[in-house]
Amino acid sequence: MVANYEAGSVVQGKVTGIKPFGAFIALDDKTQGLVHISEVAHSYVKDIHDYLSVGDEVNVKILKVDEDSGKISLSIRAT
């Protein structure tokens, strides 16, 4: 449920999937967010697999919560 999360807060999550454009992070059993590849590190990221693997525990900052679509934008770089 996205209503439990607020933009600006830092939470811990688990990497559940990796795509060329970013990584999906599970914040709890029912809520997932996306870390876009541009928000993974301060430097240019060519291959996201160099930084993250499925199952990694990561701290993420919530950038945006869209309650209408249920999408949460996350950042590792901003933590």
Beta strands, then each sheet from edge to edge (+ up, - down):
strand 1: 10-19
strand 2: 22-26
strand 3: 32-36
strand 4: 57-66
strand 5: 71-75
sheet 1: 1+ 2- 3+ 5+ 4- 1+
end
